[in-house]
């Protein structure tokens, strides 16, 4: 009778667990080991919970909102520049949210699986790049399985390029947190990283930058939406 899971089974499970939680999660699974089947079921239940927990620790709601607005505005702007007729099509605007959502998924997962510690500008670009990859992959699947949900090629290419630049810029201003303190009334991680407590000049500047980024992105979306409405009205 085995006293624990095989090295191969543990290695496979370790691939799906974020590095920051890997040692503890594998230790808990090892202690609960009874049989290979039980270990597989236990791992399949534990891994999603660990990933969600890690996302909660690394995701900042304010920064996620800015990123989501930036990605959607990128595809919206690309459609306005390349194919305005697409915006007046049924479900044209909601379809642009699909690649934006996939890009956000890539960002969130990359932050969750990143190793704790300082990150270089090149490391910060990996999340947006993964997001671009998932957005393109999802559109490729739609073109094969359900073309009505796919976004035109040039809109995708331009939107991914614009979104990559905007997303990297947001991440440079507000680096993703490597860990999140849990508890009530804890300030946003990008405020804590500013070098001062809430109310300090550094934290105030970070807050102003965050609000400004959200406002500018919203104004961009509203401007494009207004132009689309004017075009549709004239047509």
HELIX and SHEET records of a PDB file:
HELIX    1   1 UNK A    7  UNK A   16  1                                  10    
HELIX    2   2 UNK A   19  UNK A   31  1                                  13    
HELIX    3   3 UNK A   36  UNK A   58  1                                  23    
HELIX    4   4 UNK A   61  UNK A   82  1                                  22    
HELIX    5   5 UNK A   84  UNK A   87  1                                   4    
HELIX    6   6 UNK A   92  UNK A  113  1                                  22    
HELIX    7   7 UNK A  121  UNK A  145  1                                  25    
HELIX    8   8 UNK A  147  UNK A  149  5                                   3    
HELIX    9   9 UNK A  153  UNK A  173  1                                  21    
HELIX   10  10 UNK A  189  UNK A  192  1                                   4    
HELIX   11  11 UNK A  201  UNK A  234  1                                  34    
END                                                                             
